[in-house]
Amino acid sequence: MSNQRSKAVYIVHCIDTEGPLHESVDATFERLCEIFHLDLPPSQDLLRRLQAGEVPLEGLEADVQKVVDPHLLAYNDTWDKVDAMLARLMSGPFRNQVCDAGGNGWIYNWFCVDHVDYDLNPRRRDIGYHNVFEHYVTQIRESGSIQDGLHFHYHPHSFHREAHRCATHWWSSSNSLHQIISRRIIDHCWFPAAHRPGFHVIRPDSHWFLEQHIPFDFSNQAMVNTQQDGAQFGLSGGRFGDWRRAPATWEPYHPSADDYQVAGNCRRWIARCLNVGTRYRLINERDVRQAFTEAAEGKPVVLAITNHDFRDMGQDVDAFRELLTKVAVDFPHVPFYFSEAIAAMRAALDLSPLPACELDLTIHRIDDRTHVLKVSSVTPTFGPQPWLALKTAEGTYHFDNFDIDEPFHQWQYVFDEETFPLSALQAIGVAANNAFGATTVAVMKTATHEVVRRHWNLPKAGILAHA
């Protein structure tokens, strides 16, 4: 094998960034019942014996031990605990324990969720728009961690609107998705270019939604060893994170329109992303060795791992770095780089840079009750239309479609009695990515028609730079 054909391994640490999480002993035993159909009386003593493997469970002992591992149950249940962890993990001494081929240390990618629109919250999640996002914007700024990525994570709501329950459908019982993104646009002049799925779930609804707006998707959890999940009933039959047909390779792929799990002609890129520090779909040495082997064969490789900020991630990072250094010595001609998520996809796939979309906004008056917003971009948007966010004078937020004059380039929207009169609005937000993942957000104040425009993920100014 010629060394000239070798490519690099780009390592992306994707964090499902959700803030504090509490779990009582009773709730732990409820999960054991749901996962294994075990009806056990909750107690600290029984929990300790389960952790030690001392309770006969007809062959389920090892699987139960994975779920009740003390590390997995040591939750960061307050922001103080989360912040204490972050102070250590975001420091130079921790990041630089292992350096990449460029001499750089560990990089985090914070995929931030909003916990909103729930009726029950027994795990004490931080409920509110922007709460997690704003917390991490502050952490990145105050720690000087400009190398880290800031991205998007969404939890579909269960039918019962309980904050600790999983679901698969993005619109079945809440419009929180459109609320969250519209508010991020107008309140923070921010729009996502990379995504990690809540509960590892993609289905046709979310697949087609992402295809309109977000070019980079770290969701594929295909496993070489499909038996790894053991006797965990909640994972059987592809429930929730279904990646049974997806390619078990580290090479990102364009999905098919009708099946997100197979390669096709869609626009966005899906990367494989396996778990660390949890109970299933765990990355192992064979997976890491596969990444280096594929890079040595000249394939584009994005090796992505994921975990949560509500547990101490230091142990997970250390364990992965140990795997990485063990394997890397066997591939001296294959460099590895710790990477921000968008930068990794660009570099591995050798994507051609594009200027950010212009998103020029103008308002045309038809009469006192009717105005037309016209938006244009010479640079094509990633999907056929930008995102349109509206904030009313009463403080409510809304999303709507444009009328498309020319897909990817020109759009209009009519303000009248069928939508909102322009006088009923405080702000209009328009946002889009291009195929390179450069993001443009334009927010107009309707009273003055003044437009504030920001660009994120620019290729030359740094991945989190904005202008």
Secondary structure, 3 states (H helix, E strand, C coil): CCHHHCCCEEEEEEEEECCCCCCCHHHHHHHHHHHHCCCCCCCHHHHHHHHCCCCCCCCCHHHHHHHCCHHHHCECCCHHHHHHHHHHHCCHHHHCCCCCCCCCCCCEEEEECCECCCCECCCCCCECCCHHHHHHHHHHHHHCCCCCEEEEEECCCCCCCECCCCCCCCCCCCCHHHHHHHHHHHHHCCCCCEEEEHHHCCCHHHHHHHHHHCCEEEEECCCCCCCCCCCCHHHHHHCCCCCCCCCCCCCCECECCCCCCCECCCCCEEEEEEECCCCCCECCHHHHHHHHHHHHCCCCEEEEEEEECCECCHHHHHHHHHHHHHHHCCCCCCCEEECCHHHHHHHHHCCCCCCCCCCEEEEEEEECCEEEEEEECCCCCCCCCCEEEEEECCCCEEEECCEEEECCCEEEEEECCCCCCHHHEEEEEEEEECCCCCEEEEEEECCCCEEEEEEECECCCECCCCC
